[in-house]
């Protein structure tokens, strides 16, 4: 599904990703762990086409297509989704309107008519219950005044409604307690199937108890320095990252 | 005297009065005298610094605008369940208006008691030294709406005054006037809706509303200015607040060749409250100027004022918010916020919060910002598959809708939300380019906020 080949990217001239390579097959769950400042969030931003990131080398193919050639919304239409580490508050735009606009944009791309308001409201209410977000949050401004956990659940709600084929979770677990984490993980696990892939970026091994990955990668200094199975996460939890950085150096 | 000043005086003499209004003659004469001796505002006149009156001077106004039939097809009125009065080019249209309850009358049909209220109150709330065009309104005083709510009376239904303007063959003027007098402990709501049928208006309207509020009275006032951009509009809302009175105002305007609206509110006695939200939208080559001047002349008053604007294309907007706290107005709480969204590099906003504080035990805060659409929010929306253009529409709408959604009356709120949605979707020049704008140093968010 996703083939990242020697990808290098810089922000304001500062190299962040350095010839990073990663391959994710259909239906696989990959976790990326790493110390702060290793480039974890940059990877998500680069894959979704955020402005301000300069691609200085390498390629990314998504289902055979050149992902880096597409603009932000095209990537979304192709099935790339990023659950933001810091979801954006948009006062004055209701969550319901935002979700419907996004779903209709995707349907339009697929040559489908917009959903009727009644049908969409029913779908949105049902889905919000799955992530234990009270349907009253649909009427509020997008993420406006939501707690950290509510914002993250709202991200998973968007993911469920948009049904992307590649879901990137950028530190979705940061700042969540166990209960909130479990809700997020249940949502993610409910979406797992043999077609849909996940790239779970996290700082903490704890999340991987709930979302069990096929592979764990360690990102340090802008490249993947170690890859292993889910047991690698436990090892990292015990030993920290410094032994890896030493090993690379 | 400028040409326009002279024309305006001739027009005063030309007024075709449908009623014997001898009791207005003193007001007219004093208004005319003041108008005559006032200096015509130029670039060095502080109150008009950024708003040239060229559009008034460049034409020769020789007659009063005439009422025209057939405007109804062009205009969507608010579905307000209340008492509706329609004026076309300043002339009352009885066929489109409802039967008036006892608290509402035309100046021309005022009862003896109503005439007494007019004589006692009309013009007394105005500061004609500061507001030249309020003096003109006095000089032109003729027809108008009198809303007089007796003590401890609640007017259950809103009064909805529609001011329609229609295209004129020759440059013509119109004058609108509303006087609301709320006696002690009374409560009422007034909605003023300025709207145009057709383009090429060829007109100037001088629109003045005076509100006198007795002790503990409550008033909700909405002023909607969505006329065609060819109509020149200078308007004012002048309010006097007595003890514990509460005025809640909302105003929205689109720009035109010349549009200037003043709010002049005086806390005359202790404990009064002013809440005022405003929205302004200017694009193309429009000009739009809001000036608010709040006088805290008594202790324990509160003011909460929020204005937001979107300025696109080559439009210019002016926001000047003055709060003047007099020496004995202790314990005043006043807040003023003004936020502006510039959607093109050629758009201009001149924003100036002015605090003048002469009392030492007050809380007063103000903030003015000028920015562009938030790049992170644009990215967030686009990452969900929403196009850049749609994302701009949504964010612009949201910026304004934050104020609209606080309007308690549903029919006004929904009308304006619909209007804005259409305006933003139709008008590229208001929401800017298709691509996301990058912030540059010369347009970085500017914060002129402060606390005192």
Interface residues (C-beta under 8 A of the other chain):
Chain A: X48 X49 X50 X51 X71 X72 X73 X75 X76 X77 X81 X82 X84 X87 X88 X90 X91 X92 X93 X97 X98 X101 X102 X105 X106 X109 X141 X158 X162
Chain B: X374 X375 X376 X377 X379 X380 X381 X382 X383 X384 X385 X386 X387 X388 X390 X394 X395 X397 X398 X399 X400 X401 X402 X405 X436 X438
